[in-house]
Amino acid sequence: MARKTDIPPSYYGEPRKFDPGFRGPIHNRGCTDVVCCVVFVIFILGYIALGTVAWIHGDPRKVVYPTDSHGQFCGQQGTPNANKAILFYFNILQCANPAVLINLQCPTTQLCVSKCPDRFATYLDMQYNYRYNKSYWEYYRQFCKPGFDNPRKSVAQVLRDEDCPSMIVPSRPFLQRCFPDFITRNGTLTVANKTVFKDGLGKTRSVIDLRDAAKDSNLEPRVNWTAIAGGITSLLDAKEVGMKIFEDYANSWYWILIGLVITMVVSLAFILLLRFTAGVLLWLIIFGVIAVVGYGIWHCYWEFSTLRGKPYGDGDVTISDIGFQTDFRVYLQLSQTWLIFMISLSVIEAVIIIILIFLRRRVRIAIALLKEGSRAIGYIMSTLFYPIITFVLLAICIAYWAVTAVFLASSGDAVYKVMSTPDKCVYANLTCDPETFSQTNVTKVCPGSQCTFAFYGGESLYHRYIFVLQLCNLLVFLWLVNFTNALGQCTLAGAFASYYWALRKPQDIPSCPLFSSFSRAVRYHTGSLAFGSLILAVVQMFRIVLEYLDHKLKGAHNAFARFLICCLKCCFWCLEHFIKFMNRNAYIMIAIYGKNFCTSAKDAFFLLMRNVVRVAVLDKVTDFLLFLGKVLISGSVGVLAFFFFTRKIPVIQEEVPSLNYYWVPLLTVIFGSYLIAHGFFNVYAMCVDTLFLCFCEDLERNDGSPLKPFYMSPQLHRILRREQGSKLYAAS
């Protein structure tokens, strides 16, 4: 007789009726969500077409190589600039103008050079020294236009025709562009240890002028060259560190691979041993947490008593007396702080103990399912290597998306604009044609103006919708990534369900269960997997848009808008994780019963609601145990790698390679070990989730009689009988 507090089964849907012919994943099934499958195929074909169009119109060289004033790439093989891979600015001061951000054009001649200047020099100094030593001109001409060979030409004419720069300053290449060699010494900005230099026009300029180059502009914000200088110097120093890191990888890659192989072996052994150690390990963790929290309570009480016993201390001072302090160590000197900590930990301890008392039987079921999952993987070892297929498919998706994005970003023709030194030129920043520019009257109206390369773009329909095409590229990419994960989850679920619904294990397990499950998923359920993946991709797309808006509103003063964005981000984060949870269980039901996505999601939801307590306990217990396994494996391999790379293992000291930074291979081994363990334990988590749903279905379908026997393991059956006996006793 049911208790009055029990929720009737119809509230969360009716349990399935017994089907004497049911023996696990249904083989005679039909295609589901055909419309979604057709739409998915159309989108894939459209994605291929988008990549083809981007490949036709795009040119990655526009991203890789800098471009000079004539639209020619620097450093491209087969061109006059093949040996000139660095872009040099005639007057870097002009590039500091904030108008560059609006016009997308630095109003000075840009030239491809083989190396950056390494000294201060002016055109006037060069002319003066040229009379005595020709080498001055040979050095200076590297930074003049190709073909210019008249060092006696006056400065005014040279500057008018933009033949040579009026000055050069010591520079270093950064992103294949010459930037002044800024160095901050004792808070003073210098270039090559100098704070002043000649500008080639008879004036002595301060290095501070580079920082304040935008002082005459009425546009804000001004360019912070101090920050730029510090950033460039830091990044150039980082380049040197990067070379050392690359050298360390070259010397230690063999040992890194050995460490990752060890991780694979340990992960596999850990999963197989969980069937014997899951119970002991889990209870050790539980009692360990209780002991740690108990120690925290005792320590807080000891600190509280010590502070309260001080005659002239801060024992009687409260938090409200001192108010808000930026140094949080101040609060640790107050007895009230430790009292709050002690009360909080006591509440946590009490909650943990109460939960364990009331859920101890469900914890036993969780342990039994964990052991059963290890046994299932032991019988279907091929499932542990399926993540390799998922990894390959994800790598293809990521590579295709990245290449398409680069080609879309580099689509367009060279756009030239009028560059004029006088700011009042009416033709400034207007589009021009370099082939016919000399025939126009622009040079007469604006003497010294030039038609120089500005950027890549266009006015066609394709170029106008580049941003929209980038969004489509991102959406389909998210769809394909989620579909790949869904295919993996459905495939693994079908394989593990074949194990559970085998009455005699392993005799009744079908041959090649993983391949059979993969074939069923691709042949019959591509549409259902695409449907669930599309829902998740749309939600993720909204999250990306919200992150973009949040980034744009960071400097805004509209508090309500920022609060609204924050709330929406939180809501969509919760929605994404809920959809992931529901999709995962829907794919399990699809793998077993072969129904469409909506029906499977509904059945999974109601089945979980009818077993909501078991779901909560199993989910948290499994997650915690698997996280502990990942940390244990990656940490153990990391400790071994630390002793090896620091030469603390005497037996193999001579085999350790010479390294600049031992932490480079060490962190690589730890991070790689965690990823490998994560891949193995994801299979294990999918196994446990599948077995749990099958377990719940087994309870509703069967009663343990000879006509309707349970398919669960004997251990699960014994725990279930004890649980049912306790319920009957409580009901009576």
Number of C-alpha atoms within 10 A of each C-alpha: 6 11 10 8 6 7 11 12 13 10 10 17 15 14 17 13 9 13 10 10 7 11 17 21 25 17 13 7 13 12 18 20 19 16 12 19 20 14 14 21 15 12 15 16 12 13 19 14 12 18 20 14 16 23 18 12 16 21 18 15 15 21 12 15 18 22 23 22 22 16 19 19 24 27 23 17 12 8 12 13 19 15 16 19 22 26 28 26 24 23 20 23 17 19 20 22 21 20 18 13 11 8 15 11 20 24 29 21 24 24 24 32 25 17 20 23 23 14 11 17 21 21 25 20 15 23 19 13 14 16 11 9 12 13 12 18 18 14 12 19 21 17 24 21 17 12 8 11 13 11 19 13 11 13 19 11 12 19 15 14 13 18 22 26 25 21 22 27 23 17 21 21 19 16 14 20 21 22 22 25 20 25 20 14 9 6 7 13 21 19 21 15 13 14 14 14 18 19 21 19 13 9 9 11 14 18 19 15 14 22 20 18 21 23 15 8 12 10 11 10 9 16 18 14 20 18 11 14 22 15 13 22 19 12 14 17 11 12 13 11 14 13 11 16 19 14 15 20 17 12 16 20 15 11 19 21 14 12 22 23 14 15 25 18 11 17 25 18 11 20 24 19 15 20 20 14 15 20 18 11 14 20 13 12 15 14 12 12 14 17 13 12 18 17 13 16 20 15 15 21 18 14 19 23 15 13 21 18 14 11 9 9 14 17 19 16 14 14 15 7 8 11 8 11 10 6 7 9 9 13 18 14 17 22 25 20 18 22 17 13 17 23 14 13 19 17 12 15 19 13 12 15 15 12 12 14 10 10 15 13 17 20 19 17 23 26 25 21 26 31 23 23 28 23 18 26 21 17 14 19 13 15 24 18 12 17 18 12 12 19 14 12 16 19 13 13 18 16 12 17 20 15 15 25 21 20 24 26 22 22 24 21 16 15 18 23 21 27 27 23 17 12 10 9 16 13 18 21 19 12 16 20 15 17 8 9 14 13 9 11 10 21 17 10 12 20 15 17 22 26 26 27 26 24 18 16 16 14 10 9 8 16 18 12 12 19 13 11 18 17 15 15 21 19 17 21 21 22 26 22 21 22 24 21 19 26 23 22 26 29 26 30 31 30 29 32 27 25 28 28 23 17 17 12 14 13 10 14 21 13 11 11 21 21 16 16 26 20 13 23 26 15 13 22 29 23 26 29 31 26 25 25 24 21 16 22 23 16 16 19 16 15 19 14 14 17 15 11 14 19 12 10 15 11 9 11 9 10 11 9 14 18 12 12 17 14 12 15 19 13 12 16 15 12 15 19 12 13 16 18 12 19 26 22 27 28 33 31 28 29 31 26 18 25 24 23 23 16 14 23 22 17 21 22 19 18 23 20 16 21 14 13 13 19 19 12 17 23 16 12 18 20 13 14 16 20 16 15 20 23 17 16 23 26 17 16 21 23 13 16 23 20 14 21 23 14 16 12 14 9 9 10 14 10 11 15 18 13 19 13 14 18 16 17 24 24 15 19 27 25 16 18 28 25 16 21 27 20 21 22 22 16 22 23 18 21 26 25 24 28 26 25 20 22 20 16 14 22 17 15 19 19 13 15 8 8 9 14 14 20 23 21 16 11 13 20 16 12 16 18 12 12 15 12 12 13 13 12 9 9 11 9
